[in-house]
Amino acid sequence: MDLIPAPVSSVRLPDQDFPLDRTTTLTAPPELAGAERWLRSSLTAATGLPLAPGRPGEGVELVHDSALAAEAYRLSVRPGHAVITAGGPAGALWGAQTLRRLLGPDAFRRAPLRAEWVLPGVDIEDAPRFGWRGALLDVARHFLPKADVLRFVDQLSAHKLNVLHLHLTDDQGWRVEIKRYPALTEKASWRERSMVGYRAGQRRDDRPHGGFYTQADLREIVAYAAERGITVVPEIELPGHTQAVVAAYPELGNTDVVDTSALGVWTDWGVSHHVLNPSEATLRFFEGVLEEVLELFPSEFIHLGGDEVPKEQWKESAAAQARIRELGLSNEDELQSHIIRHFDRWLAERGRRLIGWDEILEGGLAPGAAVSSWRGYGGGIAAAEAGHDVVMCPEQQVYFDHRQAPGEDEPIPVGFVRTLEDVYRFEPVPAQLDEAAARRVIGTQANLWSEFMHSARDIDYRAFPRLAAFAEVAWSALPTDPAARDFAGFERRMAEHLEVLDALGVEYRPAAGPHPWQTWPGVQGRPIEGPPPVV
């Protein structure tokens, strides 16, 4: 039973196998109906078996046990009876995912390839290490059609990851329909062209790029994800990474410093120096945005970015400097903190919580805010020691747009080299945290930034198989000492797990190296002549 992520405990019972046939039933109580519906739909498609409702004590049965934690489950398979006992709907779904995995890679296909299906006799007990097991999908730099987002949700759920962090806005594009501000989708969702490859190359493809999700699309994504145990956390960037917003609504820029009337959506990668002006009118504008965002996303956390805010325009702006004096602040860092604190209070009044990148520590952290620690561990350590919840996602370990191997054949070999083994040995909780601070690390997240990812195919290549290793780090009870982890055993289990990825249609990076389509000269901005630069 080469399960990924590895369960807490698993015992194989060789003489207790359960062959499934057309008389096999699937039963669940009303509170677990969602997991029952998902399991029947998935297995009926893959096996061709009807799995009609049956009676308790026979067939495949889901049972609720409130004594278990919400995401915990037990799975017991005996001849004629397989029981998933779960602490709640999420635990039932994770148990259902494990049951599907026990049927073999073909159970992940959408049509039956064989007639015989056997559940191996097992006793499994399982529960996750972290409550936040996430992946960030950047749909702002390159828009990803809705169908591909739903496909990514299926990939996350198959690996027991439970948070999809959707990076919806940035300098290069705005992707969420806000009905009271139509120019956000009419203008801010499209750019005239895109940078190809590295900034130093200054190459453009001269093709318009864009798109956005309607509110109906986003409700569909949220509902589809929820049925698969996943919470969608939206990210709306402010006060930086906002050139697209200012292009649509020029009055939101620092108009006493720069003429924003002819500003377009940014066509470069990196960070634009155009930031929001700090006026009350700007705050009201984004309150209006967030009112509609809250209607679309029921998640506890709302991510407001807060990272990489160039302060030059504020330093030069007489209006911004007057605002600093009016609020009794000391400098531009405190002005940024004032904006974050405002929305922290605004969200708290509506029963939500703000989460932002670790730059929100600068100038003083809002009391109820949580931190996504991306610039290494430092921000997360400081936040946890100050009593704030932390999601660990350091770029040095879990930025999956970064290359997977050294050498010049990697497609746009940007960033840190992080191999499959490096990811498997990533430890989200820093050793220097005491017990109380360590409990503030509520989870971990892998991030997929899309400057160099034009399609779902590109995302597959960069995410997998590393996302499978990350899923085990986030879920399983691995040794906290990275050196003590059994990577050789994980590699052995990965050999079969790759067949699962094949069945799911995931175009992962082969161990032998990049696909030919990834290395062809000119693809994704690779130089026609000479090796690509390593940055």
Sequence and secondary structure as in RCSB ss.txt:
>XXXX:A:sequence
MDLIPAPVSSVRLPDQDFPLDRTTTLTAPPELAGAERWLRSSLTAATGLPLAPGRPGEGVELVHDSALAAEAYRL
SVRPGHAVITAGGPAGALWGAQTLRRLLGPDAFRRAPLRAEWVLPGVDIEDAPRFGWRGALLDVARHFLPKADVL
RFVDQLSAHKLNVLHLHLTDDQGWRVEIKRYPALTEKASWRERSMVGYRAGQRRDDRPHGGFYTQADLREIVAYA
AERGITVVPEIELPGHTQAVVAAYPELGNTDVVDTSALGVWTDWGVSHHVLNPSEATLRFFEGVLEEVLELFPSE
FIHLGGDEVPKEQWKESAAAQARIRELGLSNEDELQSHIIRHFDRWLAERGRRLIGWDEILEGGLAPGAAVSSWR
GYGGGIAAAEAGHDVVMCPEQQVYFDHRQAPGEDEPIPVGFVRTLEDVYRFEPVPAQLDEAAARRVIGTQANLWS
EFMHSARDIDYRAFPRLAAFAEVAWSALPTDPAARDFAGFERRMAEHLEVLDALGVEYRPAAGPHPWQTWPGVQG
RPIEGPPPVV
>XXXX:A:secstr
   SS  SEEEE TT  EEE TT  EE  GGGHHHHHHHHHHHHHHH        TTSEEEEEE TTS TT EEE
EEETTEEEEEESSHHHHHHHHHHHHHHT GGGGSSS   S EEE  EEEEE  S SEEEEEEE SSS   HHHHH
HHHHHHHHTT  EEEEE EETTEE B  TT THHHHTTTEES  B S GGGT B    EE  B HHHHHHHHHHH
HTTT EEEEEEEESSS HHHHHHSGGGS TTTS  TT     SSS  S      HHHHHHHHHHHHHHHHH   S
EEEEE  S   HHHHH HHHHHHHHHTT  SHHHHHHHHHHHHHHHHHTTT EEEEEGGGGTT   TT EEEE S
SSHHHHHHHHTT  EEE  HHHHBTTS SSSSTTSSS  S    HHHHHT  SS TTS HHHHTTEEEEEEEE  
TT  SHHHHHHHHTTHHHHHHHHHHS   SSGGGS HHHHHHHHHHHHHHHHHHT     TT   HHHHSTTGGG
  SSS     
